[in-house]
Amino acid sequence: MTTTATEQDTASAEESRTATGESTGDPILQVRNLQKRFGGVVAVDGVGFEVEQGTVTGLIGPNGAGKSTTFDLITGVQNADGGQVIFDGTDITGRRPEQIANRGLVRTFQIARELSEMTVLENVMLAPPNQLGESLWRSVLPGFRGGVSEQEAELREEAWETLEFFAIDHLAGEYAGNLSGGQRKLLEMARVFMTDPDMILLDEPLAGVNPTLEEKLLDRIHELQSEGYTFLLVEHDMNVVMNHCDPVVVMHQGKRLMQGAPEEVRQDERVLEAYLGGEVEQ
C-alpha cells in the first residue's frame, strides 16, 4: 500500500514496523495506571497493560469493565484523571485526538462517519490529513494548480489500491449511504489506513458483519499484521478473540484482571466464571 505521508514520516513509520510482522518483544503502547471518574463513578481504576509491536492484542471484559473509556483515554477523546499513555516511546497523555492520530495511533471511530452522499472512492480520498487541496487558495492561485492536480492523481491511485486491498474496489462508485453494515466496516478500515497509521484500536469491528465479510475483514487484519501493523481489538465474540488475538488483556471493574495468551485466559477460573461462562469452544 502506498502512502502520501512526507518522506520523513514514512521513514519513521517503516522503522517502527518489522519486516515479518512478528512481535519484536518491545511495547509500542504502554498504558500506566490510567484513572477516570465520572462524578462518583470510577470508570477506569488504575488500569495498566502493554501492547507489543506487530501483535493483534485483544481487550475483553463485561459491559461496564471500562474498555471503551480506556480507548477514549488512550486516543485523547477524554482526558485521564491520572496515569500515562506512552506510544512509540513518547508520552501522549492529554494530547488531542488529531495529534495522537498524526503520530500514527488511530481508533476507527476517530475517522468521521462516512459521508453518505459521496461515493466510496471520494470517502477514502478525504481521509489523509494535510492535503494540498485542503487549502482553497492553493487550488485557485496561479502556480499551485499543478501541485494540487499531481497530488490528487497520487491520492486517487493510493485510494484505488486501498479499496482493492479491502476488496471493495467494485463499490468505488457507489454512494456510501447505500452500503451494508459490513461494507461500511470495510470502508471505515480503508479510510483508517489512508492515514498511514502504525497502530489501530478497533472497537467491536465485527459487530453487525455477516460471516462472509467477517472472514474477509479478519483476513485483512492478519495480512496487515504480517506487514508489521499493530492492533488492539475490543470484541465480544470470545471465539474470535481466542482464535485471532494473542495476547489477551482482561479488564474487570476498571482494572486489569490479567494479561496472557489465549490458552491462559481460557484456563483462568475468574475469567471463565465472570466473562466467558464456559461458552468458548475448546
C-alpha positions in Angstrom: 0.0 0.0 0.0 1.4 3.4 -1.0 1.4 6.4 1.2 1.1 10.2 0.8 2.9 11.0 4.1 6.1 13.0 3.9 9.3 11.1 3.3 10.3 11.7 6.9 7.1 10.4 8.3 7.2 7.4 6.0 10.7 6.5 7.1 9.8 6.8 10.7 6.7 4.6 10.2 8.7 2.0 8.4 11.4 1.9 11.0 8.7 1.2 13.7 7.5 -1.9 11.8 9.1 -5.3 11.5 9.6 -6.9 8.1 7.8 -10.1 9.0 5.1 -8.6 11.2 6.2 -10.8 14.2 6.2 -9.3 17.6 9.5 -7.6 18.4 9.0 -8.0 22.2 9.1 -4.2 22.5 5.9 -2.4 23.6 4.6 0.1 21.1 1.9 1.1 23.6 2.2 1.4 27.3 -0.8 2.2 29.5 0.2 3.1 33.0 -2.2 3.4 36.0 -4.9 5.2 34.0 -7.7 6.6 36.0 -11.1 8.2 35.1 -14.0 9.2 37.3 -17.5 10.4 36.2 -18.7 12.1 39.3 -18.8 9.4 42.0 -18.5 6.6 39.5 -15.0 5.1 38.9 -14.9 4.1 35.2 -11.2 3.3 35.0 -9.3 2.4 38.2 -5.6 2.3 37.6 -5.6 0.1 34.6 -2.2 -0.8 33.1 -1.1 -3.0 30.2 1.3 -3.1 27.3 0.8 -3.9 23.6 3.8 -5.3 21.7 4.5 -4.1 18.2 3.2 -6.4 15.5 0.5 -8.1 17.6 -3.3 -8.3 17.5 -4.0 -7.8 21.1 -7.5 -8.5 22.5 -9.1 -6.4 25.2 -12.1 -8.1 26.8 -14.3 -7.7 29.8 -18.0 -7.5 30.7 -20.2 -4.4 30.0 -19.0 -1.7 32.4 -15.5 -3.0 32.7 -14.1 0.2 31.3 -12.9 -0.9 27.9 -14.4 1.9 25.8 -13.4 4.5 28.4 -9.9 3.1 28.2 -9.9 3.5 24.5 -11.2 7.1 24.9 -8.3 7.9 27.3 -5.7 6.3 25.1 -6.8 8.2 22.0 -7.4 11.6 23.7 -11.2 11.5 23.3 -11.3 12.1 27.1 -8.7 13.3 29.5 -7.5 11.0 32.2 -7.7 12.0 35.8 -4.3 10.2 36.3 -1.8 7.9 34.7 0.1 7.9 31.5 -0.1 6.7 27.9 3.2 6.1 26.2 3.1 5.5 22.4 6.2 4.6 20.5 8.4 6.0 23.3 6.5 9.3 23.6 4.2 10.4 26.3 0.9 11.3 24.6 -1.2 11.7 27.7 -3.5 14.7 27.4 -2.9 15.3 23.7 -5.8 16.0 21.3 -7.2 13.1 19.2 -5.9 14.6 15.9 -2.4 15.0 17.4 -2.4 11.4 18.5 -3.7 10.2 15.1 -1.0 12.2 13.4 1.6 10.3 15.4 0.2 7.0 14.0 -2.2 5.8 16.7 -5.8 5.7 15.3 -9.1 4.5 16.6 -11.6 3.5 13.9 -14.3 5.9 15.0 -11.9 8.9 15.1 -12.3 8.8 11.3 -15.5 10.7 10.6 -18.6 8.7 9.7 -18.9 8.0 6.1 -20.4 10.8 4.0 -23.5 9.1 2.7 -24.0 11.3 -0.3 -20.4 10.8 -1.5 -19.0 7.8 -3.3 -16.9 5.2 -1.6 -13.8 6.4 -3.6 -14.5 10.0 -2.5 -14.8 9.0 1.1 -11.5 7.2 1.1 -9.8 10.1 -0.7 -10.9 12.5 2.0 -9.1 10.6 4.8 -5.5 11.6 4.6 -4.5 14.8 6.5 -2.6 17.8 5.3 -3.7 17.5 1.7 -2.7 20.4 -0.6 -6.2 20.6 -1.8 -7.5 21.3 1.7 -6.3 24.9 1.3 -8.6 26.7 -1.1 -6.0 29.3 -2.2 -3.8 26.5 -3.5 -6.4 25.4 -5.9 -7.2 28.8 -7.3 -3.9 30.8 -7.3 -1.7 30.5 -10.4 1.4 28.4 -9.8 -0.3 26.0 -7.3 -2.9 24.2 -9.5 -0.3 21.8 -11.0 0.7 20.7 -7.5 -2.8 20.0 -6.5 -3.5 18.0 -9.7 -0.4 16.0 -9.2 -1.2 15.2 -5.6 -4.8 14.4 -6.5 -3.6 11.8 -9.1 -1.3 10.2 -6.5 -4.1 10.2 -3.9 -6.5 8.7 -6.3 -4.0 5.9 -7.1 -3.5 5.2 -3.5 -7.2 5.2 -2.8 -7.8 2.6 -5.5 -5.0 0.4 -4.1 -6.6 0.7 -0.7 -10.0 -0.2 -1.9 -8.6 -3.2 -3.8 -6.8 -4.4 -0.6 -10.1 -4.3 1.3 -11.9 -5.9 -1.6 -14.4 -3.1 -2.0 -13.0 -1.6 -5.2 -16.1 -2.8 -7.0 -18.1 -0.4 -4.9 -15.9 2.7 -5.6 -18.7 4.5 -7.5 -21.4 3.5 -5.0 -22.8 6.1 -2.6 -21.6 5.3 0.9 -25.1 5.6 2.2 -26.1 2.5 0.2 -23.5 0.2 1.7 -24.4 -2.7 4.0 -23.2 -2.7 7.6 -20.3 -5.0 6.8 -19.3 -3.0 3.7 -19.2 0.2 5.9 -16.9 -1.6 8.3 -14.5 -2.3 5.4 -14.8 1.3 4.2 -14.0 2.5 7.7 -10.9 0.4 7.8 -9.9 1.6 4.3 -10.2 5.2 5.5 -8.2 4.5 8.6 -5.3 3.1 6.5 -5.3 6.1 4.2 -4.0 8.0 7.3 -0.9 5.7 7.3 -1.2 4.5 11.0 1.2 2.3 12.9 -1.3 1.1 15.4 -5.1 0.8 15.2 -7.6 0.5 18.0 -10.7 -1.4 16.8 -13.8 -1.2 18.9 -16.1 -4.2 18.0 -15.1 -4.1 14.3 -17.2 -7.2 13.6 -20.5 -6.0 15.1 -23.3 -6.4 12.5 -21.0 -8.0 10.0 -22.2 -11.2 8.2 -19.9 -14.3 8.3 -18.5 -13.8 4.8 -17.5 -10.2 5.4 -16.3 -11.0 8.9 -13.9 -13.6 7.5 -12.7 -11.1 4.9 -12.1 -8.4 7.5 -10.2 -10.8 9.8 -8.1 -11.9 6.8 -7.2 -8.2 6.1 -6.3 -7.6 9.7 -3.9 -10.6 9.8 -2.4 -9.6 6.4 -1.7 -6.1 7.7 -0.3 -7.7 10.9 2.1 -9.6 8.7 3.3 -6.3 7.3 4.1 -5.1 10.9 0.9 -3.2 11.8 -0.3 -3.4 15.4 -3.9 -3.8 16.6 -5.7 -3.5 19.9 -9.2 -5.0 19.5 -12.3 -5.0 21.7 -14.7 -7.7 20.6 -17.5 -9.5 22.5 -17.3 -12.7 20.3 -14.9 -14.7 22.5 -14.3 -17.3 19.8 -13.0 -14.6 17.6 -10.8 -13.2 20.4 -9.4 -16.6 21.3 -8.7 -17.6 17.7 -7.4 -14.3 16.4 -5.8 -12.4 19.3 -2.6 -13.0 21.2 -2.1 -11.8 23.9 -5.5 -11.0 25.5 -6.0 -8.4 28.2 -8.9 -8.9 30.6 -10.5 -5.9 32.4 -12.8 -6.0 35.4 -14.2 -3.0 37.2 -11.8 -0.6 35.6 -8.7 -2.7 36.4 -6.6 -5.2 34.5 -7.5 -8.7 35.8 -4.9 -10.4 33.8 -2.9 -10.4 30.5 -1.8 -13.5 28.8 -2.0 -15.9 25.9 -5.5 -17.1 24.8 -4.9 -20.5 26.4 -4.0 -18.9 29.8 -7.2 -16.8 29.6 -9.2 -20.0 28.8 -7.9 -21.7 31.9 -8.3 -18.8 34.4 -11.3 -19.6 36.6 -12.0 -15.9 37.3 -12.2 -15.2 33.6 -14.3 -18.2 32.7 -16.8 -17.6 35.5 -17.1 -13.8 35.1 -16.8 -13.3 31.4 -16.7 -16.4 29.3 -19.2 -18.6 31.1 -17.6 -21.7 29.6 -19.0 -20.7 26.2 -15.7 -20.5 24.3 -15.1 -23.6 22.1 -12.1 -25.6 23.2 
